[in-house]
């Protein structure tokens, strides 16, 4: 197979020309050029003996690689083109794909990466100049464009036939693509797209595909009579088939995020967001993973319930100033993170919730953290990328919190405030009063009222309402209860009063907050 090399850097040309792998593959270099114009004149003069593969830089003087490719393929449509691009030129390189380029490789590249692509061409004699791929690329890019309104998009698409058909969005992403890029290990989302086309030829589904920065987007269209459950089943079956085919054919691995069923292609942006959120779980699940959005939601609900139990347990530990058991609590939490496969994002969210719980406990004892301290802790939690390091930091933070609470508990004032907060947390749904709390604590009503006001800055009624509003916020976002049902569930007798107080506290009506 005949190769022609074009690059304005002599070092790059010499490196490519001198690779010993060409002899092993049965390839020979039939020419080289320093710019697109020189290359075009040379290739045009070969007539019936044109190169099989053109390996060219994109940015060159006199004539760039894009124009060179356009001219060469007009005369030699069977020629295959591999582009060499600078890092970060993905958008520019997509123009090359539309012209019919076989692939693009990022500089600096490793020998194996280029040789692997040429070998692939030699073995498969690929012809990627598929008009439908260019059209699908435009459709998907337009529908995912956040700068265009939903009303503008259909007009710019030329009204594709499947526009109003139900669909499932799959994001097929190369595992550790950034690391592969840095180490020079060969990977290609164009080769990945070819495998996807081979697999999809075995299924009756209409589909679109498009290149993504680190893989391929796949849109599966579903017939109207296919249920949501059946759509999920079929998408999962195709995803498994894709993984098997990729393992057998390519040197890199991929993971797949699957959206819920979309009512039409107009919801493609929603599908992308859902598929991306699924891929967050790859951090702990590992390579070659498949995560469906519906399964992810179920996992999140279970985690939320478990999280609430854990937060309550932690609150009790901290309120007792129990530094000794903080380490055991975090060891149990660490095992939960590992065994249940939480993503990096969910681990960080869980630790942020722990920080919030610690802050609430400190506040109930009259210990005020400065805004700078609060921001610094949150930034630290979000900065860690290694779980063991994050757990070490959390242990230090919680032990410090427990120590502060322990000192505060030595004063009777702190004990009374602690009892008041527990009283509210346990009985907020009832028609409780400060007098009931004073009777339970065997303390003077007026003294307790002044103490609460002094230590918290609020009276008992305000603390009760604040807690009820916090519980209401959770119920509004996690249940199907109507806002007036939530009002009664958290202890309000008057739904209108609840709505008024809720808006005053959150800046939103219960209906707006629920979304």
N, C-alpha and C positions, 0 to 999 in steps of 0.2 A: 504494500500500500504506500502511495506517494504522499509526502508531507511537504508543505511550504510554510516557512516561518517568517513572520513580520513583526518587528519591534524596533523602535528607535534607539533602544539601549543595546549596545554591542554586547555587553556582559550577559544580558538575557538571551540574545540570539545564540551566542557561543555556548551557553549552558545547555539550551534546548537541543542544538545541533549535535553536541558531543555526548548525549546520553547513550550509554551502551545498550540500553533496553531496546532501542529501535531495531538492531540486528536480530535480537532474540524474537521480536514480534514479527519479523519479516517486513519491516518498514524501512523506507529510505528517504532522505532529505533531498528533494529535487530542486530546491531554491530557497533563497532568503532575501529579505528586503528591509530597508531602514524606515520606509514610510509607505502609506497606502497607495500613493500614486505610482511609485516604483514597482510595488507589488502588482498593482492592476495591469500595468503595461507588460510586465513579464508574464503573468498568467494568461492575459489575453493573447499573447503571442504563441502560446503553446498549442493552440487550436485543439486537435483531437487528443492531446497527451496532457491534459490538465491534471493538477494534483487532486488526490482523493480527499485530503483534509487540509484546510487552511487554519493555521494557528496564529492568531493575530492580536496585538495590543489594540485597545480601543482608542486611546488618546495619542495621536501622532501628528507631526507637522504635515502640511501640504494636503493630505487626505486622511481623515481618521478611519478607524476600523469599521464604523457604522456605514459610511459611504462606500468603502471598499467592498464590504459584504453585499450591499445592495447591488453594486455594479457586477460583481463576480457571479452572484447567483442568478442574475438575469441571463447571463451567457452560459453558465454551467450549473444548472439547478440541482444536479446530483451531488455537487461538492458539499462536504460537511465542514462546518466552521466552529472552532473553539475560540472563545474570547479570553484574553488575559486582562483582568481589570484591577484597578487599585481598590484598596479596602474602602468600603462605604459607598461604592458606586452602584448599589443594587438597582436603584431606579433607572440609572443610565443604561445598565446592562440589560434591563427588560426590553429596551428598544431592539437590542441585538436578538433577543429570543423571538420577537415578532418577525424579524427578517428571515428567520429560519436557522439561527445558530443552534448547534447541537448542545453546547454547554458554555458556561463561563466559569473561570477559575480565578480566585483572588490572589493577587501578588502580596507578599512573596509566597510562592508555592513550593511544594515538595515534589521531588521527582516522581514519586509513586502516584501522586494525584493526577499529573498530566498523562503519565503512561497508562494509568487505569482507564482514563477517559478515551484515549486512542484505542486501547484494546477493546473497550466496549463497542466502539464504532465498528471496528474490524470484525468482531464476532457477530454483531447484530445488524450491521448495515442499516442503522436507524435512519428514518426519514421523519423528522419532526416538523416539517413544514405543513402542519395541519391547520387549515383555515379556521376550523371550528374551535381550536384551542385559543387562537388569537381573539376570537369573538367571545368565548366564555371568559377569558381573562378580563376583557373590557366590561362585561356584564357584572362579574363579581366585584371588580374594583369600584365600579360605579355604585353598586348597592351597598358597599361597605364604606363609601366616602362620607365622613361625618359632616363635611362642609356643604353637602347638598341636602335639600329638604326632601321628604318622602314624595312630595308632589312633583319635584323636578326630575327625579330619577327615572320613572317609567318613560318619559318623553325622550330622554337621552339614550335609552337602551334600544330603541327601535322595536319595542313591544315583542320581546321573545315569547314564544308559544307557552313556555312553562312558567311565565311570570306569576300567575295566580295559583299555581299548584302547590300543595303542601310539600314540605321539604324537611330534611334533617341535615345539619351542618356538621362536617367532620374537619377538625384541624389535625393534620398528620404531620407531626413535627419531629425533625431529626434530633435524637438525644445528644445532649452536650455539643450542639453545633458550634458554639463559640470556642470550645476547647479544641475540637477537631480542626477548626480554622487556624487556631494559633499553633498547633503542633504539626500542621501540614498533612494530616491524615486525609485521604481522599473521601469526599462525599459530594453528592450532586442531587439537588432537588429536581433537576430535569430527568435524571435517570429514575428518580423516585416517581415522577409523574408518568413515565413510560410503564413502570411496573403497575401502577394504579390503573392505567388504561387497559393493560393486559387482563388484570383481574376483573375489571368492570365489564369486559366483553363477554364474560360468562354469566352476567346477570341481566335481567330484562329492564332494569331501572334506567330511566333517563337521568343523566348527571351532567354537572359542570365541574371543571377543575381549574385551578389557577395557582401559580407559584406564590408562596409566601416567603418572607425573609429567611425562614429556617425550615422550610418544608413545602407542603402543598395543602391547599384548601380544597375540599371535596363537598359538593352539594348534591345530595341524593333526593330525587323527587319521588313522591309517593302518590299512588292513585287515591282518589277520594274515598273509595270503599275500604281502604286499609286503615285499621284503627290505630290509635296512638300506641297501644301496647305492641301491636304487630310491627309498626314502624320502628320502634325501639329494638325489637327482636331482629328485624332484618338488618338494621344498621350495625348491630353488634356482630351478626354473622359475617357481614362484609368486612368489618374491621378485623376480625380474627383471620379471615382469609388473606387480607392485605398483609398482616404481620407475618404470616407463614411464608407468603411469596417474597417479601422483602428479606427475611432471614435467609432464604435459599438463594437469592440473587445478588444482594448488595453487601458491602463490607461494613456498613454502618447500621445502627438500629434506629427505630422510630417509636414514638408513643402516640396514642390517638385519643383526642377528646371529642365526645359526641354530644351534640346539643339535644334538647327536647325537640319534639315535632313542632315545626313552625307552620303557621297557617298559610304562608306563601313566601316567595322569595323576597318580598318586600321586608321581611323580618330578618334578613341575613345578618345585619349588624348585631341583633340580639343573639342569633345563633353563634356568631364569632365570640361574643362575650362569654356565653355559656361554655363553649368548647375550651376557651382559654382558662376559665376557672377550673375546669376539670383537670387540665394539664398541670395545675399547681400541685396536685397530689403526686406527681411523678417524683418529687423530691424524696419521698420516703418509700413509695411503692417500687420505684426503680425503672430501669429501661424496659422497653417492650411492653409498656402498660397500656391498658385501655380503660378509660373512665367515662361513664355515661352521666349526664347531668342529673337525671332522675335518681340514680344511685347515690350521687354525691349529695343531693338534698337530703336524702334519707339518712346518710351518714352524719350530715351536719345537725339534723334534729336530735339524733341520739347523743352527739357530742354536746349539744346545748343543754340537754337534760343532765348529762353527767357533769357538765361544767357548773351548773347551778348547785348541784350537790356538793361539789368540791369547794365552791366559793363559800358555801355555808359552813362547811367543815373548817376551812381556813379562817373564816371570820371568828369562829369559836376559839380556835387556837390562839389567834392574835389577841382577842379580848381577854384571854386568861394570861396574856404575857408569856405564853408557853414556848420559849425559845428552843427547848430540848426537842420537841416533836416536829419542828419546822423541817429539819433535814429528812426525817422519815416521810413527811408529807410530800416533799419535792422528789424523793426517790420513787414514790408511788406514781406521781405525776409524770416523771420521766419515762417510766415503764409504759404508762398509758400512751404517751406520744409515740413511742417506738412500736408497740404492739398493734395500735389501731391505725397506724399509717397516716398521721396528720401531716398536712403540707406545711411548708415553711410559713406561709401566711397564717394558717390556723394556729400554729404554735406561737407565733408572735402575738396574735389576737388573744390567745388564752393567757399569755404572760402579762399582756396589757390589762386584761380583766383582773388579774391578781393584784397588779399595782393599784388599780382603782379600788378594789376591796380593802387593801391595806390603807389607802388614803381615807376611806370612809371610816374605818376603825379608828384611825388616828384622830380624825375630826370629831368623832363621838366622845373622845377623851379630852377634847379641847386642845389637841396638838395640831397646829397649823403648819403645813409645809409651804414654803415660798413657791411662787410660780416658776422661778428658775430651777428649783429642786425637782419639781414635778416634770417639767419639760426635759431636764437632763436624764431622769430615769427612763422616760418614754423613749427618748432618742437612743439610749443605750440598749434597751430591749430590741428595738428595730434594727440596730446595727449588727447584732450577732448573727452569724451564718452557720456556726457550729453549735449543735444542741448542747453538748457537754459544757461548753464555755458559758452558754446562756444560763444553764442550770446553776452553775457556780455563782454567777452574778446574782441570780434570784435568791439563792440561799443567803448570801451576804445581806441583800436588801431586806428580806423578811426577818432575819435574825435581828437586824437593827431595829426594825419596826416593833418586833416583840419586846425588845429591851425597853424601848420608849414607852410602850403600853404598860409594861411591868412596873416601871417607875411611877407612871401616872396612877396606877391602881392603888398605890400606897396611900393616896389621899382619899378621904371619904367622899369628896366632891366627885372624883372620877368614878367611884363606885356607884354613886347615885345616877350619874349620867349614863353609865353603862347599863344599869338596871332599866332606866327610862327607855333607852334605845331597844333593848331586848323586849320590853313590854310592848312597844309599838310594833316591832317586827313580828311578834307572835300573835298579837290580837288586833291588828289594824283593821280587820274586816268587821269588828264589833263596834258598838257605840261606846267607846272608851272615853274616859275623862281623866284630867289630872288628879281629881279627888280620889278616883279609884286607884291610881298609882300611889298616891300619898298614903292611902289606907293600907295598901299592900306592903309598903316599905316602912310603915310605922313612923312616918315623919310628918312634920307640920306642913300643911298645904302651902302656906305663904312662903315658907323657907324654900321648899322644893321649887316653887314657881320662880323665885328670884335666882336660885342656883342654876336652873336650866337656862334662864335668860342670860345670866352672866357668862356661863361656860360655852354656850352654843351661839349666842347672839340672836336666838329665836325663842319664842314661847312654845309650850307643849303642843298647842293646836297647830302651829306652823310645822313643827317636826312631823306630826301625824299626817298632815296634808301632803308634805313633801314626800314622805314614804309612800303614801297611797298613789301619788302621781307617778313615782318611779315604777311601782308595780304595774300601774295602768299602761305605761309606755311599753313595757314588755308584753303585756297581754294584747295590746293593739297590733303589735308587729308579729306575734307568734301564734295568735289564735284567730278564729273566724267570728269571734264575738263582736256584736255591734257596739258602738261607743256607749250607748246608755246601759247595755248589759255589763260592760266593763266597769262603768260607774258604780253600779250596785255591787259588783263582785269585789271591789276594793274598799267598800264601806261607806260610799256616799249615799245619802238618802235622796238627794235631788240631782237629777242628771244635768239640769241647766246650770246648777252651781258647779258641778264637776267640769262641764265644758268651759265655763268662764275662768275657773281657776287653772285648768289645764293650759288654756291659751295664754294666760298671764305668766305661767311658769315656763312654757316651752316656746311661746311665740307662734304656735300653730293650734288650730282646732283639732280635736280628736280625729275627725274625719280626714283632715289633711295629713296628720301624722301617720295614720294607718296607710295612706296612699291608695 
